[in-house]
Amino acid sequence: MTEQILKELREQQGLRSCIIRSVTVFTKRSFVKIVLVTDTVFTGKDKTLAERILGRYVPSYFTFEVDVIKLTPDCKMVEKKIDEIISVKSKSVYCTLSAGDITVEKTVGGFSYKIAVAPSLNADGLCNTVNSELKKSFCGEFSGELVSSGRDLSDLEVEETPDEIEFETPVRTFSIRDFTHFEGDKIQKSAIYLADLNMVSGEDIVVCGTIEDIRERKYTSKRGTERSFFNFALNDGSATAYVTYFPRVKSEEKIRELKVGDSIVCTGVNEEYNGGLRYTVKTIDYGKTPEGFEPEKRASKPVPLNYHNVFPQPYVDIEQTDLFTGKTVPECLKGKTFVVFDLETTGLMCSPVGGNMDRIIEIGAFKVIDGQIKESFTTFINPEKRLSEEIINLTGITQEMVADAPVFADVMPDFYKFCYGSILVGHNIAGFDYKFVEHYCAQCGYNLERKIIDTIPLSQELLFLSNYKLNTVADKFNITFNHHRAIDDALTTAKIFIELIRMKKSLPKC
């Protein structure tokens, strides 16, 4: 069926070499999201026709959405992708590759490549595997050839790289106090932390918390009648989360009796909704968190043994040396490591309640060791959603720039490793950036230590300026940069941080 669908799609001029990158089915919402990738310019008419074609294959009881992404790869992009594919699919070949062993050439309608492999290695079928994986990411045809590297592996000693430590972050629970029935018929004895409500589950999940907010909203049912549903903001001491309840008609008046300050127990499911998570309540009862409840610390995955997708790079700046500037490193910076970072995101929503957390699209970070900037860490992140025109105009980051980037689950373990054991620094880090990395690290099972220094209050303490925006503070220290790009903002913040500590001659509490 896939070949038939592609044949019909490729009859459109702008989709003549398109591929289907992904088909995501949200069964709970009867919704399908389809992502197409094309390497040619497409029009709105092409997309409309694609929707009509795909609509014939999507079951009538599903709604669907089609995204079309234009991606024109070059030889370097294909070479990098082949390297990544081999690293996963054929480790024996990958560990013997050297620079220049993969060569790529552009052809009419696609790419051809050669992989230099040692004669003693059995690499049968490698090109077929690489071709298959390339077609998942890029349009066009691919042909590959294995050539002899002439490399003798008889004396090669391969150092065993230890596997990453397997670890599954346990879900924390607490005992429910003073449980009484409200509308359910089952006694619930324990609930999971709202802070751990970050997994999709087809089975019932029980949560318990105090109502901080209630919103009654309206929707139109499938029968065309207007119905009420409720959003509750619950807090259990570990986090605040929104839960959604679609009550039965006979229960609506009863639910309206609930008020802010009541402690309730909800039984329901956590499901994907609009690209995020939504907890949908089935039944509500009364119940409280334990007396004097203090949430236990979340267990964290161990630090990854290796970098896998984003690799730090050395940073050298001759201006940092005392020889040319005459500036000395403050004693309070010596023997300490800081990671100064900045993010670009799809929006300003930095709280995960209601499943509306915005996505990170770029991380820029610099490691300051003994008062000098020593390493950089930078990557785009594929948000798996369309960027708004506002964000594209603000940051200069386009859909094409993030389309082939790793997703957050492939980036945050590397970022956690880069940050481990360091004090985190940023401009408005407490109110924005830290919330994002804390959330997305937690999604991957990593618990960031909250040791942070925010350069905004530090600037307010030491400088007298009209405002304390990053560009204003940078102007004070004659630092020029490309604003609204994470890597540039992070480097500027790192330089500002060092200058502020020179002025203060001590570190703020963190």
C-alpha positions as CSV (number, residue, x, y, z in Angstrom):
1,M,0.0,0.0,0.0
2,T,2.9,2.4,0.8
3,E,4.2,2.2,-2.7
4,Q,0.8,2.9,-4.2
5,I,0.4,6.0,-1.9
6,L,3.8,7.3,-2.9
7,K,3.1,6.7,-6.5
8,E,0.0,8.9,-6.3
9,L,1.7,11.6,-4.2
10,R,4.7,11.8,-6.6
11,E,2.4,12.7,-9.5
12,Q,2.4,16.2,-7.9
13,Q,5.2,18.5,-9.2
14,G,6.3,19.6,-5.7
15,L,6.2,16.1,-4.3
16,R,7.8,14.1,-7.2
17,S,10.4,12.6,-5.0
18,C,8.8,12.8,-1.6
19,I,9.0,10.2,1.2
20,I,6.7,9.5,4.1
21,R,8.9,10.3,7.1
22,S,6.4,9.3,9.8
23,V,2.8,8.2,10.5
24,T,1.8,8.8,14.1
25,V,-1.6,7.4,15.3
26,F,-3.2,8.7,18.4
27,T,-5.9,6.1,19.0
28,K,-7.4,7.7,22.1
29,R,-8.2,10.8,20.0
30,S,-8.8,9.0,16.7
31,F,-6.2,11.2,15.1
32,V,-3.4,10.6,12.6
33,K,-0.4,12.8,11.9
34,I,1.5,12.2,8.6
35,V,4.8,13.9,7.9
36,L,6.1,14.1,4.3
37,V,9.6,15.2,3.2
38,T,10.4,16.6,-0.2
39,D,13.6,18.0,-1.7
40,T,11.8,20.2,-4.2
41,V,9.8,23.4,-3.8
42,F,6.1,22.6,-3.1
43,T,3.0,24.8,-3.1
44,G,-0.1,25.0,-1.0
45,K,-1.9,23.2,-3.9
46,D,0.6,20.3,-3.7
47,K,-0.2,20.0,0.0
48,T,-3.9,20.2,-0.5
49,L,-3.8,17.4,-3.2
50,A,-1.6,15.3,-0.8
51,E,-4.3,15.7,1.9
52,R,-6.9,14.5,-0.6
53,I,-4.8,11.5,-1.6
54,L,-4.0,10.5,2.0
55,G,-7.5,11.1,3.1
56,R,-8.6,8.1,0.9
57,Y,-6.4,5.8,3.0
58,V,-7.1,7.1,6.5
59,P,-10.1,5.4,8.1
60,S,-13.2,7.7,8.0
61,Y,-13.5,7.7,11.8
62,F,-10.0,9.3,12.2
63,T,-9.2,12.9,11.7
64,F,-5.7,13.6,10.3
65,E,-3.1,16.3,9.6
66,V,-0.4,16.4,7.0
67,D,2.9,18.3,7.4
68,V,5.2,18.7,4.4
69,I,8.9,19.5,5.1
70,K,11.4,20.6,2.4
71,L,14.8,19.2,3.0
72,T,17.6,19.4,0.4
73,P,20.6,17.3,1.6
74,D,24.1,17.8,0.5
75,C,27.0,15.3,0.3
76,K,28.2,16.2,3.8
77,M,24.8,15.6,5.3
78,V,24.5,12.2,3.6
79,E,28.1,11.3,4.7
80,K,27.3,12.1,8.3
81,K,24.1,10.1,8.1
82,I,25.9,7.1,6.7
83,D,28.4,7.3,9.5
84,E,25.6,7.4,12.1
85,I,23.9,4.4,10.4
86,I,27.0,2.3,10.4
87,S,27.7,3.2,14.1
88,V,24.4,1.6,15.0
89,K,24.0,-1.2,12.4
90,S,27.5,-2.5,12.0
91,K,29.8,-1.7,15.0
92,S,32.5,-4.0,13.7
93,V,32.9,-1.9,10.6
94,Y,32.4,1.4,12.4
95,C,35.3,0.8,14.8
96,T,37.7,0.3,11.9
97,L,36.6,3.4,9.9
98,S,39.1,6.3,9.4
99,A,38.6,9.8,8.0
100,G,37.9,9.6,4.3
101,D,36.6,6.0,4.4
102,I,33.1,7.2,3.4
103,T,32.9,9.3,0.2
104,V,29.6,10.6,-1.2
105,E,28.8,12.1,-4.7
106,K,25.7,13.8,-6.0
107,T,24.0,12.0,-8.8
108,V,20.9,12.8,-10.9
109,G,18.0,12.1,-8.6
110,G,20.1,11.1,-5.6
111,F,23.5,10.1,-4.2
112,S,26.1,7.4,-4.7
113,Y,28.7,6.5,-2.0
114,K,31.6,4.3,-1.3
115,I,32.6,2.7,2.0
116,A,36.2,1.5,2.4
117,V,36.1,-1.7,4.5
118,A,39.0,-3.9,5.6
119,P,39.0,-7.1,3.4
120,S,38.8,-9.4,6.4
121,L,35.5,-8.0,7.6
122,N,32.2,-9.6,6.6
123,A,30.1,-6.6,5.5
124,D,27.7,-8.3,3.2
125,G,24.4,-6.5,3.0
126,L,25.7,-3.3,4.6
127,C,24.9,-1.1,1.5
128,N,21.3,-2.4,1.4
129,T,20.9,-1.5,5.1
130,V,22.4,1.9,4.6
131,N,20.2,2.6,1.6
132,S,17.1,1.6,3.5
133,E,18.0,3.9,6.4
134,L,18.9,6.8,4.1
135,K,15.5,6.6,2.5
136,K,13.9,7.1,5.9
137,S,15.5,10.6,6.1
138,F,16.2,11.8,2.6
139,C,14.4,11.9,-0.8
140,G,15.9,10.4,-3.9
141,E,17.8,7.2,-4.9
142,F,20.9,5.9,-3.2
143,S,23.5,3.5,-4.5
144,G,26.5,2.2,-2.5
145,E,29.6,0.3,-3.1
146,L,32.0,-1.4,-0.7
147,V,35.7,-1.0,-1.6
148,S,38.8,-2.4,0.1
149,S,40.6,-0.2,2.5
150,G,43.6,-2.4,2.3
151,R,43.8,-2.3,6.0
152,D,45.2,-5.3,7.9
153,L,43.2,-6.0,11.0
154,S,45.1,-9.1,12.1
155,D,47.0,-7.1,14.8
156,L,44.2,-4.7,15.6
157,E,43.4,-4.6,19.3
158,V,39.9,-3.4,19.9
159,E,39.3,-1.8,23.2
160,E,36.0,-2.9,24.6
161,T,33.7,0.1,25.3
162,P,31.5,-0.7,28.3
163,D,27.8,-0.6,27.6
164,E,25.8,2.1,29.2
165,I,24.4,1.1,32.6
166,E,20.8,0.0,32.3
167,F,18.6,1.9,34.7
168,E,14.9,2.5,34.9
169,T,13.8,5.5,37.0
170,P,11.3,4.2,39.5
171,V,8.0,5.9,39.9
172,R,7.5,7.4,43.3
173,T,4.3,6.8,45.3
174,F,2.8,7.8,48.6
175,S,0.0,6.4,50.8
176,I,-3.3,8.2,50.5
177,R,-4.7,9.6,53.8
178,D,-8.4,9.9,54.8
179,F,-9.7,8.3,51.6
180,T,-13.5,8.5,51.2
181,H,-15.7,7.8,48.2
182,F,-17.0,10.7,46.2
183,E,-18.1,9.0,43.0
184,G,-15.8,6.0,42.6
185,D,-16.5,2.4,43.8
186,K,-12.9,1.3,44.6
187,I,-10.7,2.1,47.6
188,Q,-7.4,3.6,46.4
189,K,-4.5,3.3,48.9
190,S,-1.6,4.9,47.1
191,A,-1.0,7.5,44.4
192,I,2.0,8.4,42.2
193,Y,3.8,11.7,42.5
194,L,2.4,14.3,40.1
195,A,6.1,15.1,39.2
196,D,6.4,11.6,37.8
197,L,3.2,11.8,35.7
198,N,5.3,11.8,32.5
199,M,4.5,8.5,30.9
200,V,1.9,7.2,28.5
201,S,-0.2,4.5,30.2
202,G,-3.2,2.6,29.0
203,E,-3.8,1.4,32.5
204,D,-5.3,3.4,35.3
205,I,-3.0,5.7,37.2
206,V,-4.0,7.2,40.6
207,V,-3.0,10.7,41.6
208,C,-3.8,12.7,44.7
209,G,-3.5,16.4,45.4
210,T,-5.1,19.7,46.5
211,I,-7.2,21.7,44.0
212,E,-5.5,25.0,43.2
213,D,-7.7,25.9,40.3
214,I,-10.9,24.7,38.7
215,R,-12.1,25.6,35.2
216,E,-15.3,24.5,33.6
217,R,-15.2,24.5,29.8
218,K,-17.6,23.5,27.0
219,Y,-17.2,21.2,24.0
220,T,-19.6,19.8,21.4
221,S,-20.1,16.0,21.6
222,K,-20.2,13.7,18.6
223,R,-24.0,13.9,18.8
224,G,-23.8,17.7,18.4
225,T,-24.9,18.6,21.9
226,E,-22.9,21.0,24.1
227,R,-21.3,19.4,27.2
228,S,-19.2,20.5,30.1
229,F,-15.7,19.3,31.0
230,F,-13.4,20.4,33.8
231,N,-9.7,21.2,34.2
232,F,-8.3,20.9,37.7
233,A,-4.9,22.2,38.8
234,L,-3.7,19.7,41.4
235,N,-0.7,20.1,43.7
236,D,0.7,17.2,45.8
237,G,3.9,18.9,47.1
238,S,6.1,17.5,44.3
239,A,4.5,19.4,41.4
240,T,1.4,21.1,40.0
241,A,-0.3,19.4,37.1
242,Y,-3.6,19.9,35.2
243,V,-6.0,17.0,34.9
244,T,-9.0,16.9,32.6
245,Y,-12.4,15.4,33.5
246,F,-15.3,14.7,31.1
247,P,-18.1,13.8,33.6
248,R,-21.2,11.8,33.0
249,V,-24.3,14.0,32.7
250,K,-25.6,12.8,36.1
251,S,-22.2,13.7,37.7
252,E,-21.9,17.3,36.5
253,E,-23.7,19.0,39.4
254,K,-21.8,16.9,41.9
255,I,-18.5,17.9,40.4
256,R,-19.5,21.6,40.6
257,E,-19.5,21.1,44.4
258,L,-15.7,20.8,44.4
259,K,-13.8,23.9,45.3
260,V,-10.3,25.2,45.5
261,G,-8.6,23.8,48.6
262,D,-10.3,20.4,48.5
263,S,-8.0,17.4,48.4
264,I,-9.1,14.8,45.8
265,V,-8.0,11.4,44.5
266,C,-8.2,10.9,40.7
267,T,-8.2,7.6,38.8
268,G,-7.5,7.9,35.1
269,V,-5.1,7.5,32.2
270,N,-2.2,9.5,30.8
271,E,-2.5,9.8,27.1
272,E,-0.9,11.6,24.1
273,Y,-2.8,14.7,23.1
274,N,-1.7,17.4,20.6
275,G,1.9,16.3,20.8
276,G,2.0,16.3,24.6
277,L,0.5,14.4,27.5
278,R,-3.0,14.7,29.0
279,Y,-4.2,13.0,32.2
280,T,-7.9,12.2,31.7
281,V,-9.9,11.5,34.8
282,K,-12.3,8.6,35.0
283,T,-13.4,8.9,38.6
284,I,-12.9,11.4,41.5
285,D,-12.8,10.6,45.2
286,Y,-11.6,12.4,48.4
287,G,-8.2,11.8,49.9
288,K,-5.1,13.6,51.1
289,T,-1.3,13.4,50.9
290,P,0.4,12.0,54.1
291,E,0.6,14.3,57.1
292,G,3.7,16.5,56.8
293,F,4.4,15.0,53.4
294,E,7.9,15.8,52.1
295,P,8.6,14.4,48.6
296,E,11.5,12.0,48.4
297,K,14.3,13.0,46.0
298,R,13.8,11.5,42.5
299,A,16.3,8.8,41.7
300,S,18.4,9.7,38.7
301,K,20.0,7.6,36.0
302,P,23.7,7.3,36.3
303,V,25.8,9.7,34.2
304,P,26.2,8.3,30.7
305,L,29.6,6.7,30.2
306,N,30.0,8.2,26.7
307,Y,28.7,10.9,24.4
308,H,26.5,9.5,21.7
309,N,25.0,12.3,19.6
310,V,26.4,15.7,20.6
311,F,30.1,15.9,21.3
312,P,31.8,18.8,23.2
313,Q,34.4,20.8,21.3
314,P,37.4,22.6,22.7
315,Y,37.1,26.4,22.8
316,V,40.2,28.6,22.5
317,D,40.1,32.4,22.9
318,I,43.4,34.2,23.1
319,E,41.7,37.2,24.9
320,Q,41.3,34.9,27.9
321,T,45.0,34.8,28.6
322,D,46.4,37.2,31.2
323,L,49.3,38.0,28.8
324,F,47.2,40.1,26.5
325,T,44.5,41.4,28.8
326,G,46.2,41.9,32.1
327,K,43.2,40.5,33.8
328,T,43.6,37.8,36.5
329,V,41.2,35.0,37.3
330,P,39.3,35.6,40.5
331,E,40.3,33.1,43.2
332,C,36.6,32.1,43.7
333,L,36.5,30.7,40.2
334,K,39.6,28.6,40.5
335,G,39.0,24.9,41.2
336,K,35.3,25.1,40.1
337,T,33.4,24.3,36.9
338,F,30.5,26.1,35.5
339,V,28.3,25.4,32.5
340,V,26.8,28.6,31.0
341,F,24.0,27.8,28.6
342,D,21.1,29.3,26.6
343,L,18.2,27.9,24.7
344,E,16.0,28.7,21.8
345,T,12.5,27.2,22.1
346,T,9.2,27.0,20.2
347,G,7.6,29.3,22.7
348,L,7.5,30.6,26.3
349,M,5.5,27.9,28.0
350,C,8.1,26.5,30.4
351,S,5.7,24.6,32.7
352,P,4.6,21.1,31.8
353,V,1.1,21.4,33.2
354,G,-1.7,20.4,30.8
355,G,0.8,18.9,28.4
356,N,1.5,22.3,26.9
357,M,5.3,22.5,27.5
358,D,7.1,24.2,24.6
359,R,10.0,22.4,22.9
360,I,13.7,23.2,22.8
361,I,15.0,23.8,19.3
362,E,18.6,24.8,20.1
363,I,21.1,24.4,23.0
364,G,24.2,26.4,23.3
365,A,26.5,25.8,26.2
366,F,30.1,26.6,27.3
367,K,32.1,25.1,30.1
368,V,34.1,27.5,32.3
369,I,36.9,25.7,34.1
370,D,39.2,27.7,36.5
371,G,37.7,30.9,35.2
372,Q,38.4,30.3,31.5
373,I,36.0,29.1,28.8
374,K,37.3,25.7,27.7
375,E,34.6,23.7,25.9
376,S,31.5,24.3,23.8
377,F,28.3,22.1,23.4
378,T,25.9,23.1,20.7
379,T,23.1,21.4,18.7
380,F,19.8,22.0,17.1
381,I,16.9,19.8,18.4
382,N,14.1,18.5,16.2
383,P,10.9,19.7,18.1
384,E,8.8,17.3,16.0
385,K,6.4,20.1,15.3
386,R,6.2,23.0,12.9
387,L,7.9,26.2,13.9
388,S,5.8,29.3,14.0
389,E,6.6,32.3,11.8
390,E,7.2,34.3,14.9
391,I,10.0,32.0,16.2
392,I,11.6,31.7,12.7
393,N,11.7,35.5,12.4
394,L,13.0,35.9,16.0
395,T,15.7,33.3,15.9
396,G,16.5,32.8,12.3
397,I,16.1,29.1,12.8
398,T,14.1,27.5,10.0
399,Q,12.2,24.2,9.7
400,E,14.9,22.9,7.5
401,M,17.6,23.6,10.1
402,V,15.9,21.4,12.7
403,A,14.3,18.8,10.5
404,D,17.3,16.4,10.5
405,A,18.5,17.3,14.0
406,P,18.3,14.8,16.9
407,V,15.2,14.8,19.1
408,F,15.4,15.8,22.7
409,A,15.7,12.1,23.9
410,D,18.9,11.8,22.0
411,V,20.3,15.1,23.2
412,M,19.5,15.4,26.9
413,P,21.7,12.4,28.0
414,D,24.7,14.1,26.4
415,F,23.8,17.5,27.9
416,Y,23.4,15.9,31.3
417,K,26.9,14.4,31.0
418,F,28.3,17.8,29.9
419,C,26.7,19.5,32.9
420,Y,27.4,16.8,35.5
421,G,29.3,18.2,38.5
422,S,29.0,21.8,37.3
423,I,27.2,24.9,38.6
424,L,24.7,26.0,35.9
425,V,24.7,29.7,34.8
426,G,22.4,31.6,32.6
427,H,20.7,34.9,31.9
428,N,17.2,34.4,33.4
429,I,18.1,30.8,34.0
430,A,15.9,30.5,37.1
431,G,12.7,31.7,35.4
432,F,13.1,30.1,32.0
433,D,16.1,28.0,30.7
434,Y,16.5,25.8,33.8
435,K,12.8,24.8,33.8
436,F,13.2,23.5,30.2
437,V,16.3,21.4,30.8
438,E,15.1,20.2,34.1
439,H,11.9,19.0,32.5
440,Y,13.4,17.3,29.5
441,C,16.3,15.8,31.4
442,A,13.6,14.3,33.8
443,Q,11.8,12.9,30.8
444,C,15.0,10.9,30.0
445,G,15.4,9.8,33.7
446,Y,18.1,12.3,34.7
447,N,17.8,14.5,37.8
448,L,19.6,17.9,37.4
449,E,21.1,19.3,40.5
450,R,19.6,22.7,41.2
451,K,22.8,24.6,41.7
452,I,22.3,27.7,39.5
453,I,23.6,31.3,39.2
454,D,21.4,33.8,37.3
455,T,23.3,36.7,35.8
456,I,20.2,38.9,35.8
457,P,20.1,39.5,39.6
458,L,23.9,39.5,39.7
459,S,23.8,42.3,37.1
460,Q,21.2,44.2,39.0
461,E,23.3,44.0,42.1
462,L,26.5,45.3,40.5
463,L,25.5,47.5,37.6
464,F,23.2,50.5,37.2
465,L,21.5,50.2,33.8
466,S,18.2,51.2,32.2
467,N,17.3,47.5,31.9
468,Y,19.1,44.2,32.3
469,K,18.4,42.5,29.0
470,L,21.3,40.4,27.7
471,N,22.2,42.9,24.9
472,T,22.2,45.8,27.4
473,V,24.5,44.1,29.8
474,A,26.7,43.0,27.0
475,D,27.0,46.6,25.7
476,K,28.2,47.6,29.2
477,F,31.2,45.2,28.8
478,N,31.7,46.1,25.0
479,I,30.7,42.5,24.0
480,T,29.1,42.2,20.5
481,F,27.1,39.1,19.5
482,N,24.3,37.7,17.3
483,H,21.3,37.9,19.7
484,H,18.6,35.2,19.8
485,R,20.9,32.3,18.8
486,A,21.6,30.0,21.7
487,I,25.3,29.5,21.0
488,D,26.0,33.2,20.7
489,D,23.8,34.1,23.7
490,A,25.6,31.4,25.8
491,L,29.1,32.6,24.9
492,T,28.1,36.2,25.7
493,T,26.6,35.2,29.0
494,A,29.8,33.2,29.9
495,K,31.9,36.4,29.3
496,I,29.5,38.5,31.2
497,F,29.5,36.0,34.1
498,I,33.3,36.1,34.4
499,E,33.3,39.9,34.3
500,L,30.6,40.2,37.0
501,I,32.5,37.8,39.3
502,R,35.7,39.9,38.7
503,M,33.7,42.9,40.0
504,K,32.0,41.1,42.9
505,K,35.2,39.1,43.9
506,S,33.0,36.3,45.3
507,L,30.3,33.9,44.1
508,P,26.7,34.4,44.8
509,K,24.8,31.7,46.7
510,C,23.5,29.0,44.5
